[in-house]
Amino acid sequence: MMRILGTLHSRLMLWIGIGWSILVVATLAFTYLTGSELIRQANISHLNYEAGLVARQVDRSIEQRMEALERLAGGISPRLASASGEAMITSPPLLALFDRLALVSREGKITASYPYLETLNGVDVTDRDYFRFARAVGRPYVSDPLLSKGSGKPFVMVTVPLEDEKGGFTGQLIGAVNVETSSFFDSLRRIRIGNDGYASLISSSGTLLSHPDNSLVMQRISSGGSDSLLDLALLGWQGAGEGKLADGAKALRAYAQAWSAGWVVQVTRPMSQVQAPIGMLVGKLWWAGLVTIVLMLPLLWWFLKLVLRPLSRLERQIRQVASGARERVKIRTRMSELSQLATTFNRLQCQTEEATASLHERQAFLDAVLASSPVGMFVASPTGEVQYINPALAELIGYEEESSQDIYWMRHIHSEDRNDFVDLWRDAMRNGRNFLRQVRYVRTNGEVLWLEVHVGQVLKQQALLGHVGTVKDITLRREEEALQRWEAEHDPLTGLLNRRGFERRLEEAFIEWQQREQQSVLMIFDLDHFKPINDEGGHALGDEMLRAIAGAITPLVRKNDYVARQGGDEFAILMPSCTLAQARTVSRRLLETVADLSVSAEGKDYRVTLSLGAACFLVTDTTIDEILARADDASYQAKRQGRNQTIESGVSA
């Protein structure tokens, strides 16, 4: 695939195909979006019209039923209205409009029904809204759907009041319409808008009166805020917009008010059906665009091949120049760009030949300088890859000059220094900084050297050409510096730490105590009966005793403990990560071991003992001087109390 797309011809074909595809997709997207909006607006207008039409039909049906009831009510005398179930309403023509008629007395008792239903006689309806409204207002009324007290079935009651000659309320005439079986609601269920659209009727309280799905009839569908259009419609708004079906699918819905009954007509059409025509159109346009692309590709392929033929000849000649088969390119074409490209290439070829000759001369001079330099040197690429090392460096690191070109010598840096060295090296190469580092280097014969590596950038007109580095052997200097540091902190007689070195380590332990509460123990002890050794046996004998004590006490402590000769016959031991209780074993062994030591002079043996004071760190300590003072005081107490003993100061944490 990469080889196919490696030619200009293939790339042009690819990009033209991509461009054409993008154009087709953009056109289809624009068509779909524009068409969708136009179809949406057309459907909204249509649904508004359908909703209004259904609402007017509902209004006419309600008004027709009210007028019929009013005509019937006009022929009912006040005496008949107040009768106690003796009179019967006999008006068969009204059964085309109502499922049942009933007569209610002034007291709210049903006195007659038609068709006759015995369970309705004497039923009290004073708790019904339609009776209360008629008695209080005296106007016709359409009730919310309710369950009949006689049959238990859902009905909508259309009522008109009965009045006497003076206009007083004498009763009520009721026309009941069965919500489930009435032709009035059944005609609404059969209404279809397109394939899947439908109309439904909702009471002012949000109860479904009519819906294609009979299981939803008499269900409350108040949205509770989830459907803002329905909420507005229940408040009297008329219009259309987007909503959601029970399964969550989008749909267009229009609402109209049937004012005579206070009902809401809802006309619904699923969005999938609304968008179906534009989807079909876009699908056909997509196939048309795809067929056009397929038919155009062969023609476009041949046309590009013809246009790019001079470019292929130029490429072939440039390849011949690169291989040495010809000196210059020469091409005849009417394309001015290709002619200019050929001219520019020939000019560049001349400059390249001149630069190459100059570069060879400079390279020969540089090689001679690097080869004759007594300092180890190397050359690295802009990315930091070592490309050349001179003979001095090859000899220093232990490689023959012939093989040194292929050796990445940095991998032989001591393992403890290598990671830091490589990280700093890469950071310097990445950020364009000079590099200076001292590291240990392991030669092929196992010898460890200390090397100082210094690398600088080679720039030309702010462009990075590479890096040049020098490598110096500083092993002797490092050894001298290490010896000087050791001598500065150690006692030359015993090899133990001196006061300066010991106090530095005591400072470090004190910082650990302050930061992490890492307890440590400090011991200070003097030698008992040491003065007679110096006075009688001489200072040489005293030095022998001091060295013997240093050699004896060092094995008694841990490797991470510090032993020091503070001066004269005073010694100190620092035990990090230790408590007084843990240090008692060591102090006891110190007393026993030193007491067993002896030196001889002129046939006489000399012995010493220890007066040892031990102290641990306290939270009240602010400097090491306070710790030293406590340990020193404890040592003096041991001496005053009889020598050859240990006195502890402070409480171990």
BELVEN-V921961 format. One record per backbone hydrogen bond with DSSP energy under -0.5 kcal/mol. CO is the residue of the C=O (numbers start at 1). NH is the residue of the N-H. Records with the same first field share a line. If there is no record, write none. Layout:
CO = NH / NH
This chain:
1 = 5
3 = 6
4 = 7
7 = 11
8 = 12
9 = 13
10 = 14
11 = 15
12 = 16
13 = 17
14 = 18
15 = 19
16 = 20
17 = 21
18 = 22
19 = 23
20 = 24
21 = 25
22 = 26
23 = 27
24 = 28
25 = 29
26 = 30
27 = 31
28 = 32
29 = 33
30 = 34
31 = 35
32 = 36
33 = 37
34 = 38
35 = 39
36 = 40
37 = 41
38 = 42
39 = 43
40 = 44
41 = 45
42 = 46
43 = 47
44 = 48
45 = 49
46 = 50
47 = 51
48 = 52
49 = 53
50 = 54
51 = 55
52 = 56
53 = 57
54 = 58
55 = 59
56 = 60
57 = 61
58 = 62
59 = 63
60 = 64
61 = 65
62 = 66
63 = 67
64 = 68
65 = 69
66 = 70
67 = 71
68 = 72
69 = 73
70 = 74
71 = 75
72 = 75
73 = 76
75 = 77
77 = 81
78 = 82
80 = 83
83 = 85
88 = 90
89 = 91
91 = 94
92 = 95
93 = 96
94 = 97 / 98
100 = 176
101 = 114
102 = 174
103 = 111 / 112
104 = 172
105 = 108
108 = 125
109 = 105 / 111
110 = 122
112 = 103
114 = 101
117 = 120 / 121
118 = 121
120 = 123
123 = 110 / 125
125 = 128
128 = 132
129 = 133
130 = 134
131 = 135
132 = 136
133 = 137 / 138
134 = 138
141 = 143 / 159
146 = 155
148 = 152
153 = 148
154 = 179 / 180
155 = 146
156 = 158 / 177
157 = 143 / 159
158 = 175
159 = 141
160 = 173
162 = 170 / 171
164 = 167
168 = 164
170 = 106
171 = 162
172 = 104
173 = 160
174 = 102 / 176
175 = 158
176 = 99 / 100 / 178
177 = 156
178 = 182
182 = 186
183 = 187
184 = 188
185 = 189
186 = 190
188 = 191
191 = 199
192 = 194
193 = 197
197 = 193
198 = 268
200 = 266
201 = 209 / 210
202 = 264
203 = 206
206 = 221
207 = 203
208 = 218
210 = 201
212 = 214
213 = 216
214 = 217
216 = 219
219 = 208
223 = 226
226 = 228
227 = 231
228 = 232
229 = 233
230 = 234
231 = 235
232 = 235 / 237
233 = 236
239 = 255
241 = 253
243 = 251
245 = 248
249 = 245
250 = 271
251 = 243
252 = 269
253 = 241
254 = 267
255 = 239
256 = 265
257 = 259
258 = 261 / 262 / 263
263 = 258
264 = 202 / 266
265 = 256 / 267
266 = 200
267 = 254
268 = 198
269 = 252
270 = 273 / 274
271 = 275
272 = 276
275 = 279
276 = 280
277 = 281
278 = 282
279 = 283
280 = 284
281 = 285
282 = 286
283 = 287
284 = 288
285 = 289
286 = 290
287 = 291
288 = 292
289 = 293
290 = 294
291 = 295
292 = 296
293 = 297
294 = 298
295 = 299
296 = 300
297 = 301
298 = 302
299 = 303
300 = 304
301 = 305
302 = 306
303 = 307
304 = 308
306 = 309
308 = 312
309 = 313
310 = 314
311 = 315
312 = 316
313 = 317
314 = 318
315 = 319
316 = 320
317 = 321
318 = 322
319 = 323
320 = 324 / 325 / 326
321 = 324
331 = 333
334 = 336
335 = 339
336 = 340
337 = 341
338 = 342
339 = 343
340 = 344
341 = 345
342 = 346
343 = 347
344 = 348
345 = 349
346 = 350
347 = 351
348 = 352
349 = 353
350 = 354
351 = 355
352 = 356
353 = 357
354 = 358
355 = 359
356 = 360
357 = 361
358 = 362
359 = 363
360 = 364
361 = 365
362 = 366
363 = 367
364 = 368
365 = 369
366 = 370
367 = 371
368 = 372
369 = 373
370 = 373
376 = 471
377 = 390
378 = 469
379 = 387 / 388
380 = 467
381 = 384
384 = 386
385 = 381
388 = 379
390 = 394
391 = 395
392 = 396
393 = 397
394 = 398 / 399
397 = 444
400 = 403 / 404
401 = 405
403 = 406
404 = 407
406 = 408
407 = 409
408 = 411
409 = 412
410 = 413
412 = 442
414 = 417 / 418
415 = 419
417 = 421
418 = 422
419 = 423
420 = 424
421 = 425
422 = 426
423 = 427
424 = 428
425 = 429
426 = 430
427 = 431
428 = 432 / 433
435 = 455
437 = 453
439 = 451
440 = 414
441 = 443 / 449
443 = 446
447 = 443 / 449
449 = 441 / 451
450 = 474
451 = 439 / 453
452 = 454 / 472
453 = 437
454 = 470
455 = 435
456 = 468
457 = 459
458 = 465 / 466
460 = 463
463 = 460 / 465
466 = 458
467 = 380
468 = 456
469 = 378
470 = 454
471 = 376
472 = 452 / 474
474 = 478
475 = 479
476 = 480
477 = 481
478 = 482
479 = 483
480 = 484
481 = 485
482 = 486
483 = 487
484 = 488
485 = 489
486 = 489 / 490
487 = 490
489 = 498
491 = 495
496 = 491
497 = 565
498 = 502
499 = 503
500 = 504
501 = 505
502 = 506
503 = 507
504 = 508
505 = 509
506 = 510
507 = 511
508 = 512
509 = 513
510 = 514
511 = 515
512 = 516 / 518
513 = 517
517 = 519
519 = 577 / 578
520 = 617
521 = 575
522 = 615
523 = 573
524 = 613
525 = 571
526 = 528 / 611
527 = 530
528 = 609
530 = 533 / 534
531 = 535
532 = 536 / 537
533 = 537 / 538
534 = 538
538 = 542
539 = 543
540 = 544
541 = 545
542 = 546
543 = 547
544 = 548
545 = 549
546 = 550
547 = 551
548 = 552
549 = 553
550 = 554
551 = 555
553 = 556 / 557
554 = 557
558 = 561
562 = 574
563 = 497
564 = 566 / 572
567 = 570
569 = 527
570 = 566 / 567
571 = 525
572 = 564
573 = 523 / 575
574 = 562 / 576
575 = 521
579 = 583
580 = 584
581 = 584
583 = 587
584 = 588
585 = 589
586 = 590
587 = 591
588 = 592
589 = 593
590 = 594
591 = 595
592 = 596
593 = 596 / 597
594 = 597 / 608
599 = 606
601 = 604
604 = 601
606 = 599
609 = 528
610 = 612 / 645
611 = 526
612 = 647
613 = 524
614 = 649
615 = 522
618 = 621
623 = 626 / 627
624 = 628
625 = 629
626 = 630
627 = 631
628 = 632
629 = 633
630 = 634
631 = 635
632 = 636
633 = 637
634 = 638
635 = 639
636 = 640
637 = 641
638 = 643
639 = 642
645 = 612
647 = 614
649 = 616
